Amino acid sequence: MNQTDIAANTLAGHAAGAAGRPERLLVLTLAGIQFSHILDFMVMMPLGPALIEALAIDTRQFALLVSIYTLAAAASGLVAAAFVDLFGRRGLLLTLFALFILATLGCALAPDYATLLLSRTLAGAFGGVLAALLQTIIGDAIPFERRARASGAVMSATSLAAVLGVPGALTLAAAFGWQWPFAAIATVAALFWGLAARHVPRLPPHRAGPGSRTQVVAGMSAVLRDRNHRLALLFMALGAFSTFTVMPYLTLYLTRNVGLAAEDVPLVYVLGGVAGFLVARWIGGLADRWGKVPVYRAVALFSVAPILLQTHLPPLALGWILLCSTLFLTLGPGRAVPAMAITISAAQPPLRGSFLSLCSSSQQLACGIAAYVGGRLIVEGPDGALDGYGAAGWLAVALTGATMLLAGRIRAHVRPPAA
């Protein structure tokens, strides 16, 4: 309960910049849902040793437990893109979030590897749709001039999940067993479900009717026919690709090449998460004040140095390692705040739900491909150190430059939300 109180209070602070109490409560609720499903994904990585021992599985089976969430999220996002605009936002959100909670509870109750794998698949499928639906509700319910701030508040829940998720999961698992982190997440998510039932407004579907197959195909085709939509999809996919070319191998590189002790690994994510959480709303406010595209380009440019520094670090003392990793973990997620605001505004309002579902799926697929490409570039040397991480860093920088060029070519649809 203490972690729940901390999460709610901190997210409420990030929502405080919005106009009016109903809007603040809405942003808090959406941020809580984001916190729940992101934390559900993040706890798997620190639980690796405990799961391998308890379930008698090998590292390849554990890797499947981690990746199945992303793959299921990508697939469900593609399916959701076909029908999400046919239903009211509130009802769909409550239904999907309830199913996500049940899937997470299934992880806590799983007696064996196969059941856990199935539960992770279902959690990823429902969580993947939730991610896009939250941004859709922001686009429908929050005015354009406050949209980046609201998006930043919701996305900052990702950093909060890193701060609470890594040390919290390890503490609970060490004290009570690997099942308890999932039980805790399901409990926290149930509390936010209650807030959603109370504070998410009724937002009617943008496309009325029973949702025949013809409507579904026409809706997806309409999204992809729009050149502005395609540019925005490419923009977000390249951004995700540039991040996940480097991110999955961060801990390995720090421990094997830079000299970070295993017991100090949580510090990397705690400090990076705290800094990212504090910076996200500030960047969102700058984007609303100075423009989404200029702020995105500025933050992306500033992120280049930490990427190259992080991927070329020599052995260093702990303080310098934490400084470099914190800059890397702050500016990477920080640039995602104006990027998402640009992308939300690129969608035609009647197709926003379908567009953002496709966007979420394209990001998930880009992350998976990027991790594979990074793995091809990075090899393990005879002494156990990683070679090729620098090349992955240069690829990430090149893709970052491409997103900076694309950002200025995306046209925003500025329209106040429906009353």
C-alpha positions as a Markdown table, in Angstrom:
| # | Residue | x | y | z |
|---|---|---|---|---|
| 1 | Met | 0.0 | 0.0 | 0.0 |
| 2 | Asn | 2.9 | 2.4 | 0.6 |
| 3 | Gln | 4.1 | 2.1 | -3.0 |
| 4 | Thr | 0.5 | 2.7 | -4.2 |
| 5 | Asp | 0.2 | 5.9 | -2.2 |
| 6 | Ile | 3.5 | 7.1 | -3.5 |
| 7 | Ala | 2.5 | 6.4 | -7.1 |
| 8 | Ala | -0.9 | 8.1 | -6.7 |
| 9 | Asn | 0.5 | 11.2 | -5.0 |
| 10 | Thr | 3.4 | 11.6 | -7.5 |
| 11 | Leu | 1.2 | 11.1 | -10.5 |
| 12 | Ala | -1.3 | 13.6 | -9.1 |
| 13 | Gly | 1.5 | 16.2 | -8.9 |
| 14 | His | 2.3 | 15.6 | -12.6 |
| 15 | Ala | -1.4 | 16.1 | -13.5 |
| 16 | Ala | -1.5 | 19.4 | -11.6 |
| 17 | Gly | -0.7 | 21.5 | -14.7 |
| 18 | Ala | -4.0 | 20.7 | -16.4 |
| 19 | Ala | -7.0 | 23.1 | -16.3 |
| 20 | Gly | -9.8 | 22.1 | -13.9 |
| 21 | Arg | -10.2 | 19.3 | -11.4 |
| 22 | Pro | -12.0 | 16.9 | -13.8 |
| 23 | Glu | -9.1 | 17.1 | -16.2 |
| 24 | Arg | -6.6 | 16.7 | -13.4 |
| 25 | Leu | -8.4 | 13.6 | -12.2 |
| 26 | Leu | -8.6 | 12.2 | -15.7 |
| 27 | Val | -4.9 | 12.7 | -16.3 |
| 28 | Leu | -4.1 | 11.0 | -12.9 |
| 29 | Thr | -6.3 | 8.1 | -13.8 |
| 30 | Leu | -4.7 | 7.6 | -17.3 |
| 31 | Ala | -1.3 | 7.9 | -15.8 |
| 32 | Gly | -2.2 | 5.2 | -13.2 |
| 33 | Ile | -3.3 | 2.8 | -15.9 |
| 34 | Gln | 0.0 | 3.5 | -17.8 |
| 35 | Phe | 1.9 | 2.9 | -14.6 |
| 36 | Ser | 0.2 | -0.5 | -14.1 |
| 37 | His | 0.7 | -2.0 | -17.5 |
| 38 | Ile | 4.3 | -0.7 | -17.9 |
| 39 | Leu | 5.2 | -2.0 | -14.5 |
| 40 | Asp | 3.7 | -5.3 | -15.4 |
| 41 | Phe | 6.2 | -5.5 | -18.4 |
| 42 | Met | 9.2 | -4.2 | -16.5 |
| 43 | Val | 9.1 | -6.5 | -13.5 |
| 44 | Met | 10.0 | -9.5 | -15.7 |
| 45 | Met | 13.6 | -8.5 | -16.3 |
| 46 | Pro | 14.7 | -8.2 | -12.6 |
| 47 | Leu | 12.8 | -11.4 | -11.8 |
| 48 | Gly | 14.9 | -13.5 | -14.2 |
| 49 | Pro | 17.1 | -15.3 | -11.7 |
| 50 | Ala | 14.1 | -16.1 | -9.4 |
| 51 | Leu | 12.0 | -17.4 | -12.3 |
| 52 | Ile | 14.8 | -19.5 | -13.8 |
| 53 | Glu | 15.4 | -21.2 | -10.4 |
| 54 | Ala | 11.7 | -21.6 | -9.3 |
| 55 | Leu | 10.4 | -22.9 | -12.7 |
| 56 | Ala | 13.5 | -24.9 | -13.7 |
| 57 | Ile | 13.8 | -23.1 | -17.0 |
| 58 | Asp | 16.7 | -22.0 | -19.1 |
| 59 | Thr | 17.6 | -18.5 | -20.3 |
| 60 | Arg | 16.0 | -19.0 | -23.7 |
| 61 | Gln | 12.7 | -19.9 | -22.1 |
| 62 | Phe | 13.0 | -16.8 | -19.9 |
| 63 | Ala | 13.7 | -14.7 | -23.0 |
| 64 | Leu | 10.4 | -15.9 | -24.5 |
| 65 | Leu | 8.6 | -14.9 | -21.3 |
| 66 | Val | 9.9 | -11.4 | -21.8 |
| 67 | Ser | 9.4 | -11.1 | -25.6 |
| 68 | Ile | 6.0 | -12.7 | -25.7 |
| 69 | Tyr | 4.5 | -9.6 | -24.0 |
| 70 | Thr | 5.8 | -7.3 | -26.8 |
| 71 | Leu | 4.9 | -9.6 | -29.6 |
| 72 | Ala | 1.3 | -10.0 | -28.2 |
| 73 | Ala | 1.0 | -6.3 | -27.7 |
| 74 | Ala | 2.0 | -5.7 | -31.4 |
| 75 | Ala | -0.4 | -8.2 | -32.7 |
| 76 | Ser | -3.3 | -7.0 | -30.6 |
| 77 | Gly | -2.6 | -3.4 | -31.6 |
| 78 | Leu | -3.0 | -4.3 | -35.2 |
| 79 | Val | -6.3 | -6.0 | -34.5 |
| 80 | Ala | -7.5 | -3.2 | -32.3 |
| 81 | Ala | -6.7 | -0.7 | -35.1 |
| 82 | Ala | -9.5 | -2.2 | -37.1 |
| 83 | Phe | -12.3 | -1.8 | -34.5 |
| 84 | Val | -11.2 | 0.7 | -31.7 |
| 85 | Asp | -13.0 | 3.7 | -33.3 |
| 86 | Leu | -16.3 | 1.7 | -33.5 |
| 87 | Phe | -16.7 | 1.7 | -29.7 |
| 88 | Gly | -17.0 | 4.3 | -27.0 |
| 89 | Arg | -13.6 | 5.0 | -25.4 |
| 90 | Arg | -14.7 | 4.6 | -21.8 |
| 91 | Gly | -16.4 | 1.2 | -22.1 |
| 92 | Leu | -13.5 | -0.2 | -24.1 |
| 93 | Leu | -11.0 | 1.1 | -21.7 |
| 94 | Leu | -12.8 | -0.4 | -18.7 |
| 95 | Thr | -13.2 | -3.8 | -20.4 |
| 96 | Leu | -9.6 | -4.1 | -21.6 |
| 97 | Phe | -8.2 | -2.9 | -18.3 |
| 98 | Ala | -10.3 | -5.5 | -16.4 |
| 99 | Leu | -9.0 | -8.3 | -18.6 |
| 100 | Phe | -5.5 | -7.0 | -18.2 |
| 101 | Ile | -5.9 | -7.2 | -14.4 |
| 102 | Leu | -7.2 | -10.8 | -14.6 |
| 103 | Ala | -4.2 | -11.8 | -16.9 |
| 104 | Thr | -1.8 | -10.2 | -14.4 |
| 105 | Leu | -3.5 | -12.0 | -11.5 |
| 106 | Gly | -3.1 | -15.2 | -13.6 |
| 107 | Cys | 0.7 | -14.6 | -13.6 |
| 108 | Ala | 0.7 | -14.5 | -9.8 |
| 109 | Leu | -1.3 | -17.8 | -9.7 |
| 110 | Ala | 0.5 | -19.6 | -12.4 |
| 111 | Pro | 1.7 | -23.1 | -11.2 |
| 112 | Asp | 4.1 | -23.8 | -14.1 |
| 113 | Tyr | 6.0 | -22.3 | -17.0 |
| 114 | Ala | 3.3 | -23.0 | -19.6 |
| 115 | Thr | 0.6 | -21.3 | -17.6 |
| 116 | Leu | 2.8 | -18.3 | -16.9 |
| 117 | Leu | 3.6 | -18.0 | -20.6 |
| 118 | Leu | -0.1 | -18.0 | -21.5 |
| 119 | Ser | -0.8 | -15.4 | -18.8 |
| 120 | Arg | 2.0 | -13.2 | -20.1 |
| 121 | Thr | 0.7 | -13.5 | -23.6 |
| 122 | Leu | -2.8 | -12.3 | -22.5 |
| 123 | Ala | -1.4 | -9.5 | -20.4 |
| 124 | Gly | 0.6 | -8.3 | -23.4 |
| 125 | Ala | -2.4 | -8.5 | -25.7 |
| 126 | Phe | -4.6 | -6.4 | -23.4 |
| 127 | Gly | -1.8 | -4.0 | -22.3 |
| 128 | Gly | -0.8 | -3.3 | -25.9 |
| 129 | Val | -4.2 | -2.0 | -26.8 |
| 130 | Leu | -4.4 | 0.0 | -23.5 |
| 131 | Ala | -1.2 | 1.9 | -24.5 |
| 132 | Ala | -2.8 | 3.3 | -27.7 |
| 133 | Leu | -6.2 | 3.8 | -26.1 |
| 134 | Leu | -4.8 | 6.1 | -23.4 |
| 135 | Gln | -3.3 | 8.4 | -25.9 |
| 136 | Thr | -6.5 | 8.3 | -28.0 |
| 137 | Ile | -8.5 | 9.5 | -24.9 |
| 138 | Ile | -5.9 | 12.3 | -24.4 |
| 139 | Gly | -6.4 | 13.4 | -28.0 |
| 140 | Asp | -10.2 | 13.3 | -27.7 |
| 141 | Ala | -10.6 | 14.9 | -24.2 |
| 142 | Ile | -7.7 | 17.3 | -23.7 |
| 143 | Pro | -7.4 | 20.6 | -25.7 |
| 144 | Phe | -4.5 | 20.9 | -28.1 |
| 145 | Glu | -2.8 | 23.6 | -26.1 |
| 146 | Arg | -2.5 | 21.3 | -23.0 |
| 147 | Arg | -2.1 | 18.0 | -24.9 |
| 148 | Ala | 1.7 | 17.7 | -24.6 |
| 149 | Arg | 1.6 | 18.4 | -20.9 |
| 150 | Ala | -1.1 | 15.7 | -20.4 |
| 151 | Ser | 0.8 | 13.3 | -22.6 |
| 152 | Gly | 4.0 | 14.0 | -20.6 |
| 153 | Ala | 2.2 | 13.3 | -17.3 |
| 154 | Val | 0.9 | 10.0 | -18.6 |
| 155 | Met | 4.2 | 8.9 | -20.1 |
| 156 | Ser | 6.1 | 10.0 | -17.0 |
| 157 | Ala | 4.4 | 7.0 | -15.3 |
| 158 | Thr | 6.9 | 4.9 | -17.3 |
| 159 | Ser | 9.7 | 6.4 | -15.3 |
| 160 | Leu | 7.8 | 6.0 | -12.1 |
| 161 | Ala | 7.4 | 2.3 | -13.0 |
| 162 | Ala | 11.2 | 2.0 | -13.4 |
| 163 | Val | 11.8 | 3.7 | -10.0 |
| 164 | Leu | 9.3 | 1.5 | -8.1 |
| 165 | Gly | 9.4 | -1.6 | -10.4 |
| 166 | Val | 13.0 | -2.7 | -10.2 |
| 167 | Pro | 13.7 | -2.4 | -6.5 |
| 168 | Gly | 10.1 | -3.2 | -5.5 |
| 169 | Ala | 10.0 | -6.4 | -7.5 |
| 170 | Leu | 13.3 | -7.6 | -6.2 |
| 171 | Thr | 12.3 | -6.9 | -2.6 |
| 172 | Leu | 8.9 | -8.6 | -2.9 |
| 173 | Ala | 10.3 | -11.6 | -4.7 |
| 174 | Ala | 13.2 | -12.0 | -2.3 |
| 175 | Ala | 10.9 | -11.9 | 0.7 |
| 176 | Phe | 7.8 | -13.8 | -0.4 |
| 177 | Gly | 8.4 | -15.4 | -3.9 |
| 178 | Trp | 8.3 | -14.4 | -7.5 |
| 179 | Gln | 4.5 | -14.5 | -7.6 |
| 180 | Trp | 4.0 | -11.5 | -5.3 |
| 181 | Pro | 5.1 | -8.7 | -7.6 |
| 182 | Phe | 2.3 | -9.7 | -10.0 |
| 183 | Ala | -0.2 | -9.9 | -7.2 |
| 184 | Ala | 0.8 | -6.4 | -6.1 |
| 185 | Ile | 0.5 | -5.0 | -9.6 |
| 186 | Ala | -3.0 | -6.5 | -10.0 |
| 187 | Thr | -4.0 | -4.9 | -6.7 |
| 188 | Val | -2.7 | -1.5 | -7.7 |
| 189 | Ala | -4.4 | -1.8 | -11.2 |
| 190 | Ala | -7.7 | -2.7 | -9.5 |
| 191 | Leu | -7.5 | 0.6 | -7.6 |
| 192 | Phe | -6.9 | 2.6 | -10.8 |
| 193 | Trp | -9.8 | 0.7 | -12.5 |
| 194 | Gly | -12.1 | 2.1 | -9.8 |
| 195 | Leu | -10.8 | 5.6 | -10.6 |
| 196 | Ala | -11.3 | 5.0 | -14.3 |
| 197 | Ala | -14.9 | 4.0 | -13.8 |
| 198 | Arg | -15.5 | 7.2 | -11.9 |
| 199 | His | -13.4 | 9.8 | -13.8 |
| 200 | Val | -13.1 | 8.8 | -17.5 |
| 201 | Pro | -15.8 | 10.7 | -19.4 |
| 202 | Arg | -18.1 | 9.0 | -21.9 |
| 203 | Leu | -16.5 | 9.6 | -25.3 |
| 204 | Pro | -18.7 | 8.4 | -28.1 |
| 205 | Pro | -17.3 | 6.3 | -31.0 |
| 206 | His | -16.2 | 8.4 | -34.0 |
| 207 | Arg | -17.7 | 5.9 | -36.5 |
| 208 | Ala | -21.2 | 5.0 | -35.7 |
| 209 | Gly | -22.8 | 1.7 | -36.8 |
| 210 | Pro | -22.5 | -2.0 | -36.1 |
| 211 | Gly | -18.9 | -2.2 | -37.3 |
| 212 | Ser | -19.2 | -4.5 | -40.3 |
| 213 | Arg | -16.2 | -6.0 | -42.0 |
| 214 | Thr | -16.5 | -3.4 | -44.7 |
| 215 | Gln | -16.3 | -0.6 | -42.2 |
| 216 | Val | -13.3 | -2.1 | -40.5 |
| 217 | Val | -11.3 | -2.6 | -43.7 |
| 218 | Ala | -12.3 | 0.9 | -44.8 |
| 219 | Gly | -11.2 | 2.4 | -41.5 |
| 220 | Met | -7.7 | 0.8 | -41.6 |
| 221 | Ser | -7.3 | 1.7 | -45.3 |
| 222 | Ala | -8.3 | 5.3 | -44.6 |
| 223 | Val | -5.5 | 5.5 | -41.9 |
| 224 | Leu | -2.9 | 4.1 | -44.3 |
| 225 | Arg | -4.0 | 6.1 | -47.3 |
| 226 | Asp | -3.2 | 9.4 | -45.5 |
| 227 | Arg | 0.4 | 10.4 | -46.2 |
| 228 | Asn | 0.5 | 12.4 | -43.0 |
| 229 | His | -0.4 | 9.3 | -41.1 |
| 230 | Arg | 2.3 | 7.3 | -42.8 |
| 231 | Leu | 4.9 | 9.9 | -42.0 |
| 232 | Ala | 3.9 | 9.9 | -38.4 |
| 233 | Leu | 4.0 | 6.1 | -38.2 |
| 234 | Leu | 7.5 | 6.0 | -39.7 |
| 235 | Phe | 8.5 | 8.8 | -37.3 |
| 236 | Met | 7.5 | 6.9 | -34.2 |
| 237 | Ala | 8.9 | 3.5 | -35.5 |
| 238 | Leu | 12.3 | 5.0 | -36.2 |
| 239 | Gly | 12.3 | 6.6 | -32.8 |
| 240 | Ala | 11.5 | 3.3 | -31.1 |
| 241 | Phe | 14.1 | 1.5 | -33.3 |
| 242 | Ser | 16.8 | 4.0 | -32.3 |
| 243 | Thr | 16.1 | 3.4 | -28.6 |
| 244 | Phe | 16.0 | -0.4 | -28.6 |
| 245 | Thr | 19.1 | -0.8 | -30.7 |
| 246 | Val | 20.9 | 0.2 | -27.6 |
| 247 | Met | 18.6 | -0.2 | -24.5 |
| 248 | Pro | 18.4 | -4.0 | -24.2 |
| 249 | Tyr | 22.2 | -4.3 | -23.8 |
| 250 | Leu | 22.7 | -1.5 | -21.4 |
| 251 | Thr | 23.1 | -3.6 | -18.3 |
| 252 | Leu | 25.3 | -6.2 | -20.0 |
| 253 | Tyr | 27.7 | -3.5 | -21.3 |
| 254 | Leu | 27.9 | -1.7 | -18.0 |
| 255 | Thr | 28.7 | -4.8 | -16.0 |
| 256 | Arg | 31.0 | -6.5 | -18.5 |
| 257 | Asn | 32.8 | -3.6 | -20.1 |
| 258 | Val | 32.5 | -0.6 | -17.7 |
| 259 | Gly | 32.9 | -2.4 | -14.3 |
| 260 | Leu | 29.5 | -1.8 | -12.7 |
| 261 | Ala | 28.9 | -4.2 | -9.9 |
| 262 | Ala | 25.8 | -6.4 | -10.1 |
| 263 | Glu | 24.5 | -5.0 | -6.8 |
| 264 | Asp | 24.7 | -1.5 | -8.2 |
| 265 | Val | 22.5 | -2.2 | -11.2 |
| 266 | Pro | 19.2 | -1.1 | -9.6 |
| 267 | Leu | 20.8 | 2.3 | -8.9 |
| 268 | Val | 21.1 | 2.8 | -12.7 |
| 269 | Tyr | 17.3 | 2.4 | -13.2 |
| 270 | Val | 16.2 | 4.2 | -10.0 |
| 271 | Leu | 18.3 | 7.3 | -10.8 |
| 272 | Gly | 17.4 | 7.2 | -14.5 |
| 273 | Gly | 13.7 | 6.7 | -13.7 |
| 274 | Val | 13.6 | 9.6 | -11.1 |
| 275 | Ala | 15.3 | 12.0 | -13.5 |
| 276 | Gly | 13.2 | 10.9 | -16.4 |
| 277 | Phe | 10.0 | 11.3 | -14.3 |
| 278 | Leu | 10.9 | 14.8 | -13.2 |
| 279 | Val | 12.0 | 16.0 | -16.7 |
| 280 | Ala | 9.1 | 14.5 | -18.7 |
| 281 | Arg | 6.5 | 17.1 | -17.5 |
| 282 | Trp | 8.9 | 19.9 | -17.9 |
| 283 | Ile | 9.6 | 19.0 | -21.5 |
| 284 | Gly | 5.8 | 18.6 | -22.1 |
| 285 | Gly | 5.3 | 22.2 | -20.8 |
| 286 | Leu | 8.1 | 23.5 | -23.1 |
| 287 | Ala | 6.5 | 21.7 | -26.1 |
| 288 | Asp | 3.1 | 23.3 | -25.4 |
| 289 | Arg | 4.8 | 26.8 | -25.0 |
| 290 | Trp | 7.5 | 26.8 | -27.7 |
| 291 | Gly | 6.1 | 24.2 | -30.2 |
| 292 | Lys | 6.2 | 20.4 | -30.4 |
| 293 | Val | 8.6 | 20.1 | -33.3 |
| 294 | Pro | 11.2 | 22.6 | -32.2 |
| 295 | Val | 11.3 | 21.1 | -28.7 |
| 296 | Tyr | 11.5 | 17.6 | -30.1 |
| 297 | Arg | 14.4 | 18.5 | -32.3 |
| 298 | Ala | 16.2 | 20.2 | -29.4 |
| 299 | Val | 15.8 | 17.3 | -27.0 |
| 300 | Ala | 16.7 | 14.7 | -29.7 |
| 301 | Leu | 19.8 | 16.7 | -30.5 |
| 302 | Phe | 20.8 | 16.8 | -26.9 |
| 303 | Ser | 20.2 | 13.0 | -26.6 |
| 304 | Val | 23.0 | 12.3 | -29.2 |
| 305 | Ala | 25.9 | 12.9 | -26.9 |
| 306 | Pro | 24.6 | 10.6 | -24.1 |
| 307 | Ile | 23.9 | 7.8 | -26.7 |
| 308 | Leu | 27.5 | 8.0 | -28.0 |
| 309 | Leu | 28.9 | 8.4 | -24.5 |
| 310 | Gln | 27.0 | 5.5 | -23.1 |
| 311 | Thr | 27.9 | 3.1 | -25.9 |
| 312 | His | 31.6 | 4.0 | -25.8 |
| 313 | Leu | 32.2 | 4.1 | -22.0 |
| 314 | Pro | 35.6 | 2.8 | -20.8 |
| 315 | Pro | 35.9 | 1.4 | -17.2 |
| 316 | Leu | 34.9 | 4.2 | -14.8 |
| 317 | Ala | 34.1 | 4.8 | -11.1 |
| 318 | Leu | 30.5 | 4.3 | -10.0 |
| 319 | Gly | 29.7 | 8.0 | -9.8 |
| 320 | Trp | 30.7 | 8.7 | -13.4 |
| 321 | Ile | 28.8 | 5.5 | -14.6 |
| 322 | Leu | 25.6 | 6.7 | -12.8 |
| 323 | Leu | 26.0 | 10.2 | -14.3 |
| 324 | Cys | 26.3 | 8.9 | -17.8 |
| 325 | Ser | 23.5 | 6.3 | -17.5 |
| 326 | Thr | 21.1 | 8.9 | -15.9 |
| 327 | Leu | 21.6 | 11.3 | -18.8 |
| 328 | Phe | 21.0 | 8.5 | -21.3 |
| 329 | Leu | 17.9 | 7.3 | -19.5 |
| 330 | Thr | 16.5 | 10.8 | -19.1 |
| 331 | Leu | 16.9 | 12.3 | -22.6 |
| 332 | Gly | 15.8 | 9.2 | -24.4 |
| 333 | Pro | 12.4 | 8.9 | -22.8 |
| 334 | Gly | 12.3 | 12.8 | -22.6 |
| 335 | Arg | 12.2 | 13.2 | -26.3 |
| 336 | Ala | 9.3 | 10.7 | -26.5 |
| 337 | Val | 7.0 | 13.3 | -24.8 |
| 338 | Pro | 7.0 | 15.9 | -27.7 |
| 339 | Ala | 7.2 | 13.0 | -30.2 |
| 340 | Met | 3.9 | 11.5 | -28.9 |
| 341 | Ala | 2.3 | 15.0 | -28.9 |
| 342 | Ile | 3.3 | 15.4 | -32.5 |
| 343 | Thr | 1.9 | 12.0 | -33.4 |
| 344 | Ile | -1.4 | 12.4 | -31.6 |
| 345 | Ser | -2.0 | 15.6 | -33.4 |
| 346 | Ala | -1.1 | 14.1 | -36.8 |
| 347 | Ala | -4.2 | 11.9 | -36.7 |
| 348 | Gln | -7.5 | 12.8 | -38.4 |
| 349 | Pro | -9.8 | 13.0 | -35.3 |
| 350 | Pro | -12.4 | 10.4 | -36.6 |
| 351 | Leu | -9.5 | 7.9 | -37.2 |
| 352 | Arg | -7.4 | 8.7 | -34.1 |
| 353 | Gly | -8.0 | 5.4 | -32.3 |
| 354 | Ser | -7.2 | 3.3 | -35.3 |
| 355 | Phe | -4.2 | 5.4 | -36.1 |
| 356 | Leu | -2.7 | 5.2 | -32.6 |
| 357 | Ser | -3.3 | 1.5 | -32.4 |
| 358 | Leu | -1.3 | 1.1 | -35.6 |
| 359 | Cys | 1.3 | 3.4 | -34.2 |
| 360 | Ser | 1.6 | 1.4 | -31.0 |
| 361 | Ser | 2.0 | -1.9 | -33.0 |
| 362 | Ser | 4.6 | -0.4 | -35.4 |
| 363 | Gln | 6.6 | 0.8 | -32.3 |
| 364 | Gln | 6.4 | -2.7 | -30.7 |
| 365 | Leu | 7.5 | -4.4 | -34.0 |
| 366 | Ala | 10.3 | -1.8 | -34.4 |
| 367 | Cys | 11.5 | -2.6 | -30.9 |
| 368 | Gly | 11.6 | -6.3 | -31.6 |
| 369 | Ile | 13.5 | -5.8 | -34.9 |
| 370 | Ala | 15.9 | -3.3 | -33.3 |
| 371 | Ala | 16.8 | -5.7 | -30.5 |
| 372 | Tyr | 17.6 | -8.3 | -33.1 |
| 373 | Val | 19.7 | -5.9 | -35.2 |
| 374 | Gly | 21.5 | -4.8 | -32.0 |
| 375 | Gly | 22.2 | -8.4 | -31.2 |
| 376 | Arg | 23.7 | -8.9 | -34.6 |
| 377 | Leu | 26.0 | -5.9 | -34.2 |
| 378 | Ile | 27.1 | -6.8 | -30.7 |
| 379 | Val | 29.2 | -9.9 | -30.1 |
| 380 | Glu | 30.8 | -11.3 | -27.0 |
| 381 | Gly | 34.6 | -11.3 | -26.9 |
| 382 | Pro | 36.8 | -14.1 | -25.5 |
| 383 | Asp | 37.0 | -12.2 | -22.2 |
| 384 | Gly | 33.2 | -11.9 | -21.9 |
| 385 | Ala | 33.2 | -8.2 | -22.8 |
| 386 | Leu | 30.9 | -6.9 | -25.5 |
| 387 | Asp | 32.2 | -5.7 | -28.9 |
| 388 | Gly | 30.1 | -3.7 | -31.4 |
| 389 | Tyr | 28.1 | -1.7 | -28.9 |
| 390 | Gly | 29.6 | 1.5 | -30.3 |
| 391 | Ala | 28.3 | 0.6 | -33.8 |
| 392 | Ala | 24.8 | 0.1 | -32.3 |
| 393 | Gly | 25.2 | 3.6 | -30.8 |
| 394 | Trp | 26.1 | 5.2 | -34.1 |
| 395 | Leu | 23.1 | 3.5 | -35.7 |
| 396 | Ala | 20.8 | 4.9 | -33.0 |
| 397 | Val | 22.3 | 8.4 | -33.7 |
| 398 | Ala | 21.7 | 8.1 | -37.4 |
| 399 | Leu | 18.0 | 7.1 | -36.8 |
| 400 | Thr | 17.6 | 9.9 | -34.3 |
| 401 | Gly | 18.7 | 12.3 | -37.1 |
| 402 | Ala | 16.2 | 10.9 | -39.4 |
| 403 | Thr | 13.4 | 11.5 | -36.9 |
| 404 | Met | 14.5 | 15.1 | -36.5 |
| 405 | Leu | 14.0 | 15.6 | -40.3 |
| 406 | Leu | 10.7 | 13.8 | -40.3 |
| 407 | Ala | 9.2 | 15.7 | -37.4 |
| 408 | Gly | 9.0 | 18.9 | -39.5 |
| 409 | Arg | 7.1 | 17.2 | -42.3 |
| 410 | Ile | 4.2 | 16.0 | -40.1 |
| 411 | Arg | 1.1 | 18.2 | -40.2 |
| 412 | Ala | -0.9 | 18.7 | -37.0 |
| 413 | His | -4.7 | 18.6 | -36.8 |
| 414 | Val | -5.7 | 21.3 | -34.3 |
| 415 | Arg | -9.3 | 20.9 | -33.1 |
| 416 | Pro | -10.9 | 21.4 | -29.7 |
| 417 | Pro | -12.4 | 18.3 | -28.1 |
| 418 | Ala | -16.1 | 17.6 | -28.4 |
| 419 | Ala | -18.2 | 18.9 | -25.6 |
